[in-house]
Amino acid sequence: MALIVQKYGGSSVADAESIKRVARRVVETKKKGNSVAVVVSAMGDTTDDLIDQALSIDSNPPEREMDMLMTAGERISMSLLAMAIHAEGASARSFTGQQAGFFTDARYGAAHIKSVKPDRVKHALEEGDVAIVAGFQGINANGDATTLGRGGSDTSAVALAVALDADMCEIYTDVDGIFTADPRIVPTAKRIPSIDYDSILEMAACGSKVLALRCVEYAQRFNMPLHVRSSFSHRPGTLVVPNGVDPRTLPNLD
């Protein structure tokens, strides 16, 4: 039995039907005998809508209050996904970043994770539940909510996978892995079956938006393998592996 952390981005949980599809995928992974923790982003354009609402009220809103507001989107996603998993006949518990033990520095809007102590997540997994964690957020030493900035949910997922000593961190998006170019723009782009950390870091530094730089750096620091794949298909994605590691030696979790 493997311990898998799955991360689903905003396009994967954009509406109720999408959340139901994700729930079926999570339950399918669970039924294969795996323990599953899930990190979710806010639904679709929720974060942008919240920012627009804030700016319509105050053109220069306090950073603390913006972070408090920004955490709301992921809380909606996590609770709805827990309900959808329950409707599929499995049990799940949702946790905010604070409840999941994400401790950050004091910066608002672009906080860095200082430590992850996922005691409640571990307990849920030990009891056979799917643990769902709100990505992109944590808590600082003052007890205030903080957000992690661009790509924060990816970073949350990798940090959780490391803290849980997971076998794999799966990053679900709207494309079938990492390509030689954006397949939505370049139809002839080829999927890259596997890539090492240094190569994907170079791609991220050059503007690739598949994975955030901080997410890959965190994975590299702790040798956490990543599987970037689409939540809209079951096709193989791209494995991001430690330098020098043959991806064929990793456990087959499909």
N, C-alpha and C positions, 0 to 999 in steps of 0.2 A: 504493500500500500504506500502511495506517495502523498506528500503534502504539497499542494499546489496553491500558489497565489495567482488569481486572475484579476486583471485590471480591465475595466470597460470604460471607454471614453464617452464623451457627450453624444456623439453620433450613434453610438451603440445603445444608448438608453434615452433616445430623443423623445419617445412618446410611450404610451401605455403598451402598444403592441410590441414595440422594440424591447421594453422591459420584460414582457412575457417571453419573448424569444430568448433573451439572455437567461432568464430563470430556467427555461428548459435545458439550455446548454450547461448551466451550473449543475442542475440535478443529474443530467446525463454523466457529467464528470464524477459526481458523487457516487452514482450507482456503479461505477467501475471499481469502487473500493477505495477511492482517494479521499483524503481530507481536503476540504476546499475553503480557502479564505478569499474573499472578493473585495477589491477596492473599486469604488465607483466615482465617476465625475458627475457634475451637474448635468441635468437633462438639456440636450440641444443648446439653445441660445440663452438659457436661464441666467448664466453669469453676466452676459452682455446686457440682458434686460434689467438686471439688478443694478448694474453700473449706471445705465441710462436713467433709471428711477432716482438713484442717489443724486446724480448730477442735475436732475430737473428740480431738486429741492435745495441743493447747496452746491455751487460751482467749485467749492474747495472743501469737501467734507473731511472731518477728522479721520486720520488713518485708522485709529482704533475702531471707530464705528464702521468704517468700510470693511474691515476684516470681519467684524461681527456679522455684518450683512452678507458678505461673500460666502461664509460658511453655510448659509441656508440652502443653497442649491444642492450641495452634496447630501445634506440631511434628507431632503425630499427624495432623492434617488435611492438612498440606502434603505429607507423605510418602505418605499414602494416595491423595491426588489425583494425585500424580505417577505412582503405580503404575496408577491407573485410566486416565490419559491414555496411558500405555505400552500398556495392554491394548487401547486404541482404535486402536493403530497409529501413534501420534505419539510424539515424544520430549519429555521434560520434566525439569527439574532443580529441586529444592526447596532453599530457603535459609531459615535462621533470620533473625530481625531483625538479629542481629549480622553474619551472613554477607552480608546484603543491604546493609550499610553504614548502618544507622540508629543515629545517635549522639544520645544524650539528655543532659539534665541529671541531677543525682545523686538526684533524688526517686524514691522507690519508690512504686509503686501509682498514681501520677498524674504520670509523667514527661512533660516536653515535648521534642519533637524539636528538636535544635539544628542538625543537618545530616544529609543523606542522600547517601552516596557509593556508588551501586549498581554498582560496577565489575564484580562477578561476574555480576550480573543482566544488564548490558549485553552482556557476553561471551556469555552463554547465548543471548540473543536474536539476536546477530550470527551465531551458529552454527546458528540455525534452531530452537532449542528453545523450548518454553514455559517461562517462568521463574515459579516459584511461591514466594511469600514468606509467611512466617508474620506475620500482622498483630499489632497490639496490643503489640509488643515492640521493644526496642532494647538498647543497651549504653551504660553511662556511662563517664566518664573513668577510673574505677577498674577497668574491665573486668568489672563486674557486670551481670547481666541486669536490665532494668527493664521495667515495663509502663506503658502510656499512659492507663489509666483508662477510664471509660465512653466507648463510641464509638471506642475506640482503633484498631480495625481499619479503620474508615472513614477516620480521619486518616492511618493508614499508607498506605492506597491513594492518597489525594490527594497525599501527600508523595512517594510513589514516582512517580506520574504526572508531577508537576512536575519531579522530578529526572531523569526519562527524556525530558522534553519530549514527552510523549504527546499524541496528538490528542484523546483523550477518556478520562475515568475513569467506568466503569460501576459503579454500586453495585447489586448484586442482593440482593433481599430476598424477603419472602413476600407482598408486595402489588404491584399493577400501577402503581407510581409513588406520587406524592404526591396526596392527596385533600383535599377541603374539610373532611372529617371522617374518622375511622377507619372504613373501609368494613366492618370486621368487626363494628362496633357500630351504625353508621348505614348501612343498606342503600341509602339514596338519595344517599349521598355521591358527588360528582363528581370524576373524575380531572382534575388540572390539567395540561394539555399542556406548558406551559413556565412558568417563574417565574424572577425575578431573585434575586441573592444577598441583597439587603436584605430582600425579602419572606420568603425562607426563613429568614433569620436571626431575623426577628421571630417566625415560627412556632416556631422552635426555642427561643427565649427564653420563649415562652408555654407550653412543655411538649410540643410535638410531638416524637415519638420517632423520626421517619423518618430524620433525619440529626442527628448530634451537632453542637453549636454549634462546637466547635473544627475539625471537618472542613470546615464551610462557610466559616468564617473563613479557613482555609488556602487553600481553593479561590479565594475572593474575592481574597486577597492576590496570587495569581499568575495570576488569570484562567483557571483551569482549568475547562472545562465539565464538568458532571456529568450522567449519565443514570441516573436512579433507576428501576429496573424489576424485574419478578418473575423469579426463576429457574425458576418453575413454568409459565411460559407464554412465548409469543413476541409478546405484545401490546405496543403502544407504552407507554413509561413516561412519566416527566416529565423534561424537560430543565431543568437549573439553569444559567443562563447569566450572563455578565457584564452588568451594568446597561447598557441601551441597545443590546445586541446582538440582532439578529433571529435566532432559532434556525434559521430556514430557510437561513441562510448557513453553518451548521456542516456538516461532511461527513456524509453519510448512511452510517452504518456497518452498517446492518442487511443 
